Amino acid sequence: MSSHPAAPDEVTDLLRAWRGGDDRADDRLLERVYDTLRRIAIAQLRGERSGHTLQPTALVHEAYLRLLGQRDVDWRDRAHFFGLASKTMRRILVDHARRRRAQKRGAGEEVESLSVEVTAGGAGDPTEAVDLLDLDRALDRFAERFPRQAKVVEMRYFSGLEFDQVAVALEVSPRTVKRDWSFARAWLRDALGAPAAAGAPEPPA
């Protein structure tokens, strides 16, 4: 499937129409957002081991079906939708990894590390392999203490949204998003035992 480029307002209008009971809006919405969802899926699968049994197309469709089950969500805009879509994809990958690990243990097979690659910062920065389930647990702990900063991680790392787009979605300044992003990276690196600067990261003001 290939979608036609959609303006942000068009995606927002389709989300609101679907939430309002227009059952035809979901097909039009998928057509408009499919390419972006597939790019998110490819990005999330890129760091995983080769031969992953989930492919981008299957991940997109499973995530979209889960999103359709959340009609009561007050969709604010395009960035909100893609932020939740990326979070949904992460949950699917984590559930898949847990099932696969349990099956291997049950069969007495060796359980390998289900790792993903994360960058220290922006494009071109060095990557590190971390265990997917360890990352998921760290993100959950982080979200409990710092919910706004966790949303920044979801929208930046998992959705690939720019600072300005995240700022609009969270109704804060781009400067605040950049501070949150720096703090979140430092906190997660510390939680995952990655090499970092001395001293525990301090939360942004």
Phi and psi in degrees as a GROMACS rama.xvg file:
@    title "Ramachandran Plot"
@    xaxis  label "Phi"
@    yaxis  label "Psi"
@TYPE xy
-124.439  131.894  SER-2
-98.3171  159.547  SER-3
-89.3678  139.792  HIS-4
-55.6826  137.85  PRO-5
-122.224  139.923  ALA-6
-71.2515  150.507  ALA-7
-52.6885  -40.9709  PRO-8
-64.9196  -33.2946  ASP-9
-66.4597  -42.2429  GLU-10
-62.5993  -43.8632  VAL-11
-61.5399  -43.5966  THR-12
-63.0028  -40.9669  ASP-13
-66.8943  -38.8718  LEU-14
-61.1938  -43.9011  LEU-15
-69.5774  -36.0916  ARG-16
-65.4301  -42.8812  ALA-17
-64.6903  -43.0705  TRP-18
-63.9523  -29.43  ARG-19
-81.2726  -0.354924  GLY-20
111.673  2.37862  GLY-21
-79.5944  100.793  ASP-22
-71.2801  -14.2313  ASP-23
-85.7041  -14.3138  ARG-24
-67.7046  -29.3158  ALA-25
-66.4944  -36.1526  ASP-26
-66.4169  -42.8687  ASP-27
-66.3542  -36.3465  ARG-28
-64.4416  -46.9749  LEU-29
-58.8266  -40.2027  LEU-30
-61.5148  -36.6731  GLU-31
-79.2106  -30.3963  ARG-32
-107.073  -3.52023  VAL-33
-56.8299  -48.7733  TYR-34
-61.3811  -40.0523  ASP-35
-67.8419  -41.9633  THR-36
-60.9265  -38.8428  LEU-37
-67.6092  -37.528  ARG-38
-63.4765  -39.1278  ARG-39
-64.0021  -43.4053  ILE-40
-62.227  -43.5346  ALA-41
-62.8177  -41.532  ILE-42
-63.3381  -40.3084  ALA-43
-72.3047  -30.9141  GLN-44
-85.1955  -17.5867  LEU-45
-60.6904  -38.2116  ARG-46
-81.1708  -8.00556  GLY-47
-83.9812  166.546  GLU-48
-57.42  152.388  ARG-49
-65.8284  152.823  SER-50
78.2181  18.7571  GLY-51
-57.6504  134.989  HIS-52
-73.9559  -15.4216  THR-53
-92.9248  129.348  LEU-54
-105.633  159.066  GLN-55
-51.9451  -43.5223  PRO-56
-62.7153  -44.2902  THR-57
-65.1206  -38.8253  ALA-58
-64.6036  -41.9775  LEU-59
-59.9897  -48.3994  VAL-60
-69.007  -38.5677  HIS-61
-65.7655  -40.978  GLU-62
-65.0138  -40.9812  ALA-63
-65.0349  -39.9672  TYR-64
-63.1686  -38.8286  LEU-65
-65.9595  -38.4569  ARG-66
-65.9079  -35.7745  LEU-67
-65.144  -21.6819  LEU-68
-80.5674  2.14315  GLY-69
-116.306  52.3404  GLN-70
-64.4579  -23.6866  ARG-71
-80.5085  -3.0357  ASP-72
-66.1043  135.928  VAL-73
-85.18  84.3955  ASP-74
-63.8482  119.355  TRP-75
-85.495  -44.7787  ARG-76
-167.993  -174.688  ASP-77
-60.924  -43.87  ARG-78
-63.2252  -38.6907  ALA-79
-60.8043  -43.8969  HIS-80
-62.4204  -48.7178  PHE-81
-70.3313  -30.5536  PHE-82
-62.6735  -45.1842  GLY-83
-69.9539  -34.4672  LEU-84
-62.451  -43.4666  ALA-85
-67.1063  -37.917  SER-86
-64.0701  -39.3478  LYS-87
-63.717  -41.7495  THR-88
-62.8246  -40.1973  MET-89
-60.6441  -42.8455  ARG-90
-63.3821  -38.3807  ARG-91
-63.9177  -45.637  ILE-92
-64.0648  -39.522  LEU-93
-66.2167  -45.4659  VAL-94
-60.0124  -41.6942  ASP-95
-62.814  -43.6918  HIS-96
-64.6027  -40.6945  ALA-97
-64.6446  -43.3062  ARG-98
-62.751  -43.8765  ARG-99
-64.5825  -40.899  ARG-100
-65.2452  -40.8995  ARG-101
-65.2473  -39.32  ALA-102
-64.5278  -40.5825  GLN-103
-66.0411  -42.2424  LYS-104
-62.3235  -42.6573  ARG-105
-63.7709  -30.423  GLY-106
-90.309  1.47177  ALA-107
73.7597  18.4032  GLY-108
-88.0303  159.643  GLU-109
-68.5695  135.215  GLU-110
-98.5459  111.229  VAL-111
-84.5938  163.195  GLU-112
-70.8166  127.043  SER-113
-93.4604  89.6869  LEU-114
-102.512  156.935  SER-115
-127.87  157.44  VAL-116
-98.9887  132.435  GLU-117
-124.287  150.027  VAL-118
-97.8486  157.249  THR-119
-72.6672  -22.9099  ALA-120
-163.757  -116.689  GLY-121
-88.2798  -169.492  GLY-122
-60.7607  140.213  ALA-123
90.8451  -11.6021  GLY-124
-75.5658  154.845  ASP-125
-63.3231  151.088  PRO-126
-107.732  156.511  THR-127
-132.14  141.813  GLU-128
-88.0363  125.675  ALA-129
-127.905  153.294  VAL-130
-68.6312  131.055  ASP-131
-57.9008  -44.281  LEU-132
-71.0352  -34.0646  LEU-133
-63.7386  -43.0804  ASP-134
-62.3035  -42.2343  LEU-135
-62.8536  -44.0097  ASP-136
-64.5924  -39.7993  ARG-137
-64.7348  -41.0139  ALA-138
-64.6118  -38.1045  LEU-139
-64.5714  -42.7829  ASP-140
-63.7792  -40.9287  ARG-141
-62.7952  -42.7762  PHE-142
-64.5694  -32.3097  ALA-143
-63.7277  -37.2292  GLU-144
-92.3162  -34.4643  ARG-145
-134.359  73.7308  PHE-146
-61.3973  -39.3933  PRO-147
-66.9542  -45.0217  ARG-148
-63.5729  -32.1242  GLN-149
-66.0687  -37.2131  ALA-150
-64.9935  -35.5394  LYS-151
-62.0337  -42.652  VAL-152
-60.5289  -46.8038  VAL-153
-59.7284  -43.1551  GLU-154
-78.1352  -32.8068  MET-155
-82.5331  -55.9086  ARG-156
-77.3188  -46.6376  TYR-157
-86.2291  -25.2828  PHE-158
-106.711  -20.564  SER-159
74.4708  21.4908  GLY-160
-73.3652  149.845  LEU-161
-77.4654  164.541  GLU-162
-56.8141  -42.7999  PHE-163
-63.7906  -38.9562  ASP-164
-66.8856  -40.9817  GLN-165
-64.8494  -40.4437  VAL-166
-59.9771  -43.0824  ALA-167
-63.6848  -44.2675  VAL-168
-64.2203  -37.2078  ALA-169
-96.1369  -2.90026  LEU-170
59.0933  45.3749  GLU-171
-132.728  176.009  VAL-172
-81.184  153.674  SER-173
-57.0461  -34.0363  PRO-174
-62.3409  -40.4957  ARG-175
-64.4342  -41.0472  THR-176
-61.3829  -41.9457  VAL-177
-63.9912  -40.3083  LYS-178
-65.0159  -43.5588  ARG-179
-60.9069  -40.4551  ASP-180
-64.8939  -44.3625  TRP-181
-63.7887  -43.8802  SER-182
-64.0811  -43.9873  PHE-183
-62.2838  -43.3528  ALA-184
-61.006  -44.5857  ARG-185
-64.9121  -41.7027  ALA-186
-63.7956  -45.7994  TRP-187
-68.7181  -38.9632  LEU-188
-61.3539  -41.1032  ARG-189
-65.9879  -43.0733  ASP-190
-65.4584  -32.1902  ALA-191
-91.4559  1.48544  LEU-192
76.469  20.127  GLY-193
-80.7612  154.329  ALA-194
-59.1193  132.663  PRO-195
-148.349  173.175  ALA-196
-66.0287  154.067  ALA-197
-64.3737  143.218  ALA-198
97.7144  139.581  GLY-199
-70.9234  142.683  ALA-200
-66.0823  140.801  PRO-201
-98.0343  139.046  GLU-202
-66.1428  145.391  PRO-203
-67.6014  155.148  PRO-204
